[in-house]
Amino acid sequence: QFSWYCDGLPEKMHNQDKWELAQTIAYQMLHESKYRGISEGATHYHATYVKPYWTTDKGMKLVGRIGEHIFYRLE
């Protein structure tokens, strides 16, 4: 989410239907508490093809994996 926002490139949506679906899901999560348990309170995540230094920090707990993303919670 952050690289997409901070990469300095123009934001072009190539698939309007998927963009609208993403907005709908985000709205449902924020305003209707839908899908709340899907990442079990994760505070950090990364793709499977990278290994960030912070994954071994004290207090970082592996939550699980959804697709190509691994989720952690700082406790």
Backbone hydrogen bonds in HBPLUS format (Angstrom, degrees):
<---DONOR---> <-ACCEPTOR-->    atom                        ^
c    i                          cat <-CA-CA->   ^        H-A-AA   ^      H-
h    n   atom  resd res      DA  || num        DHA   H-A  angle D-A-AA Bond
n    s   type  num  typ     dist DA aas  dist angle  dist       angle   num
A0005-TYR N   A0001-GLN O   3.36 MM   4  6.49 149.0  2.46 135.7 143.3     1
A0006-CYS N   A0002-PHE O   2.80 MM   4  5.90 153.8  1.87 156.4 164.2     2
A0007-ASP N   A0003-SER O   3.06 MM   4  5.45 116.0  2.48 143.1 146.6     3
A0019-TRP N   A0015-ASN O   3.05 MM   4  6.29 157.0  2.10 153.9 161.3     4
A0020-GLU N   A0016-GLN O   2.94 MM   4  6.15 159.2  1.98 151.9 156.5     5
A0021-LEU N   A0017-ASP O   2.99 MM   4  6.23 151.0  2.08 143.1 151.6     6
A0022-ALA N   A0018-LYS O   2.89 MM   4  6.12 159.5  1.94 148.8 153.7     7
A0023-GLN N   A0019-TRP O   3.07 MM   4  6.33 153.7  2.14 144.6 151.6     8
A0024-THR N   A0020-GLU O   2.96 MM   4  6.18 153.3  2.03 144.9 152.3     9
A0025-ILE N   A0021-LEU O   2.93 MM   4  6.19 163.9  1.95 156.9 160.3    10
A0026-ALA N   A0022-ALA O   2.97 MM   4  6.14 163.1  2.00 147.2 152.1    11
A0027-TYR N   A0023-GLN O   2.94 MM   4  6.11 159.5  1.98 146.8 152.4    12
A0028-GLN N   A0024-THR O   2.93 MM   4  6.18 163.1  1.96 151.2 155.7    13
A0029-MET N   A0025-ILE O   2.92 MM   4  6.17 153.1  1.99 151.2 158.4    14
A0030-LEU N   A0026-ALA O   3.00 MM   4  6.19 163.1  2.03 152.1 156.2    15
A0031-HIS N   A0027-TYR O   2.79 MM   4  5.75 167.1  1.81 160.9 164.4    16
A0032-GLU N   A0028-GLN O   2.99 MM   4  4.86 141.9  2.14 120.2 128.8    17
A0034-LYS N   A0028-GLN O   3.13 MM   6  5.46 167.7  2.15 133.5 130.5    18
A0038-ILE N   A0035-TYR O   3.23 MM   3  5.63 169.7  2.24 120.3 123.2    19
A0040-GLU N   A0037-GLY O   3.27 MM   3  4.99 158.3  2.32 100.1 106.5    20
A0042-ALA N   A0039-SER O   3.03 MM   3  5.50 137.7  2.22 114.2 125.7    21
A0043-THR N   A0072-TYR O   2.85 MM  29  6.19 145.3  1.97 142.7 153.2    22
A0044-HIS N   A0072-TYR O   3.17 MM  28  5.16 162.1  2.20 144.0 140.8    23
A0072-TYR N   A0044-HIS O   2.91 MM  28  5.16 164.4  1.93 146.1 145.3    24
A0046-HIS N   A0070-ILE O   3.07 MM  24  5.56 144.6  2.20 144.7 155.6    25
A0070-ILE N   A0046-HIS O   2.83 MM  24  5.56 165.8  1.85 168.1 169.9    26
A0050-VAL N   A0047-ALA O   3.32 MM   3  5.91 166.8  2.34 119.7 120.1    27
A0048-THR N   A0068-GLU O   2.88 MM  20  5.42 139.7  2.04 145.5 146.5    28
A0055-THR N   A0052-PRO O   3.32 MM   3  5.97 170.7  2.33 118.3 121.1    29
A0057-ASP N   A0054-TRP O   3.13 MM   3  5.09 165.6  2.15 106.0 110.2    30
A0060-MET N   A0057-ASP O   3.13 MM   3  5.64 160.8  2.17 136.2 136.4    31
A0075-GLU N   A0059-GLY O   2.76 MM  16  5.12 176.2  1.77 150.0 150.6    32
A0061-LYS N   A0073-ARG O   2.81 MM  12  5.18 168.5  1.83 146.8 150.9    33
A0073-ARG N   A0061-LYS O   2.79 MM  12  5.18 152.1  1.87 145.2 154.7    34
A0063-VAL N   A0071-PHE O   2.79 MM   8  5.33 167.1  1.81 139.4 140.6    35
A0064-GLY N   A0071-PHE O   3.39 MM   7  5.40 157.6  2.44 131.0 132.1    36
A0071-PHE N   A0064-GLY O   2.77 MM   7  5.40 174.7  1.78 167.0 168.8    37
A0066-ILE N   A0069-HIS O   2.94 MM   3  5.45 157.0  1.99 156.3 163.4    38
A0069-HIS N   A0066-ILE O   3.11 MM   3  5.45 157.4  2.16 123.9 130.8    39
